[in-house]
Amino acid sequence: MVDFNHARNKNDYITYFDDLGEKHGHIFQFFFGPLVRIFINEPDLIGDVLGRANAPYYEKPADVAVALEKLFGRRNLFLMECSEHDRARRMINPAFHHVNLKSMVSIITDRTAEAIESMICNDMKSKSVDLQVLFNALTMSIIASSAFGTDFKRNPHARDIVCRTFAQILEINEHRWMMMINQIPLLARLPFWGKTTLDAGNRKVHEFVDQVIADR
């Protein structure tokens, strides 16, 4: 866990697992705190694990579900299993039909051009650019414009939630997960390690999503 957290702090997961792969091969078992994990870095075996034929034998890890359900809710495409997941996929598949995707091209290009222009303006003013915030805003702006016809550019409150609150929630969740806080129910309930900020951020995101749907 110490080495893993050092890699996390340096944002260098890939090098960390590459080094483990050189030492132990493409398949090895390791401990993540009290949890046992099997690392697979072999394309054929990954396909066998994640292939549709073996879907009934694959479940999302409980610790991942605990970390994500606060943000996305329990009944969503990320966390649903088996038949529920298949049903949800069938519901959203039409949105990704090539005909519908073509209609999104203009939205994608327009929003990307706006993002690039904002970067150039900031550069000319000698202001630094937070790429994570920028890309969060770009991605969510494209999704919202395509799915709901909502333009975040005209709504500062929406931009703040998408650009900053969502990123903050993800960062806190990652920290709590890596420090084994979310995996221990007692610790997860204590109002420490960003718990208050996390709960407030989750409420803001859920209220925002509900409002976008209601406006639609």
N, C-alpha and C positions, 0 to 999 in steps of 0.2 A: 504493500500500500504506500510506503514511503517513496519508493522509486516511481510508482505510478503517479502520485501526486506531484512529484518533481517534474515529471513529463507534462502533466496538465498545466502546471504553473508556467512552463516554457512554451505551452501550446505546441508540443512536439510528440503527440501520440504515435505518429507514424514511425518515427525513428525508434521509439521505445519498443514497439511491437516488431519492427524489423530486426532489432537486436535479439529479442526473444526468439524469433523465428530462426535466426542463424544458429542460436545455441541449441534449440530443442526441435527444430524441424517445423513443417507446415501445420502440424496438429499437436497441440499440447494442452495440458490441464494446468490451471492456476487458480489460486485463491483470491477472491475479492472480498476482503474482510472475512466474515463467517460463511460466505457463499462460494460455491465451487463453479468455475467456468471452464468450458472447453473452447479453445481458440482454434479456428479452422481458416487456413489461408490457401486453400486448394480449390480452384474454380469448379471442378467436377463434383467434389464433395459438397461444396456450398449449394450447388444446383440440386443435389440430391436432398439436402436438408430442407431447402426452401421451395422445392418443386411442388406443384399442385398435388401430385400423387401422395406425397407424405404430409400434406397439410394437417390431417387429423392428429398427427403425432407431434406437431409443433405448437407450443404455447408461448405467448410472450412472457418473459420473466416477471415474477411478481414485484420485484423491486423497481423495475422500469414502469410497470403499471401504476405503482404508488406515486412515482415521481411525476407521471404525465396526467393522471386522472384529475388532479387539482386544476390543471391548466386547460385540458380539453374536455373534461368530463369522462365518465366511464363508457357511455354509449357513443363511440365515435369510431371512425375507420382505423385509427391507430391502435385501438385497444380491443375492438370486437374480435371474436373468435369464430371459426368454422362457418356455419350456415348464416349467422348474423353478418359476418364480414362479407361473405359472398353476396348477400342480399344488398348490403350497402354499396358494394362495388358495382353491382348491376344498376343501381339507381343513379350513380354519377357517371357511368361509362358514356352515356350519350353526350355529355358535355365535352368529352375529349374525342368525339368523332371528327375526322379530318375536315369535314365541312364546317363544323362549329369552330374548330381551331383556326380555320382561315379567317373567320370573322373577328378573331381576337388579334390578328397581326397588326392592324392599325393601332389598336389600344397599346399593344406591347411596344411598338416603335415610338409612338407619341410619348408614352410615359418614360421610356428609356432616354429619349432625346431631352426631355425636361430634366431628368436626373443628371445627364452629362452637362447640360447648360448650367445647372446649379453648382456643379463641381468646378466648372471653369470660372464662374463668377466668384466663388469662394477663393479660388487660387489667385485670381487677379487682385482680390482684397487681402491676400496673404493670410487667409484664415485656414486653419486645419480642417480636414474633413474626416469624420468618423464613418469609415466605410460600412461597418456593421449597421449603424443607424440608417445610412443612405440606402443600403440594399434591402433592409427590412421595409423601409418606406416604399421602395420601388416594387418589391414583390407583392406586398399587400395592396398597393395602389392598383396594380394590374389585376389582381384577384377580385378586389372590390368593384372595380369598374366593369369587369367582365361579367361577374355574377350578379351584382346588385345595382349597377349603374351609379355607384357612389364615387364622388371625386374628393379624395382626401385633401387635395390642394386647397380647397375652399373651406375646410373645417380644421382649424388649428387644434381643437381638442382631440379629434380623431387622429391627427398626425402625431400628437404627443403620445397617445396610447399605443399606436402602431410602432412608432419609431423608438420610444424609450421604455414605456412600461412593459411591453412584451419582451424586449431584450433583457430588461432587469429581472423579470420573472424567470426567464430561461437561465440567466447567470446564477441566480440564487438557488434554483432547483439543481443545477449542476454541482454547485458547491455542497449543498446538503446531501446529494447523492454520493459524491466522491468521499465525503467525510463520514459516510455510513449513518447519517442522521435520519433520513427518510426510511431506512430499512429497519429501524428500531422504533416500534410504535410509541413507546413512552417518550423518547427524545423528539420524535416527530411532532408530538402534541405540545411540547414546551414552547413558550413564547420567546425563544432565543434563535440565534443563527439566521436572522432574516425572516422569521416566521410571520411577524406582524406585517412587514413590507410585502411578503409573498401573498398573504391573505388579502390585503388591501388591493394589490395589483390584480389578483384573480377576479375580485369583485368588479373592478373597473373594466377589465377585458370582457367579462360576461355581460355586464350591463351595456357595454358598447355594441357587442354582437347582437344582443336582443334588440337594441334600438335600430341598428342597421336593417335587421329583418323586418321590424315593425314599419319602418319608413318605406321599405320596399312594397 
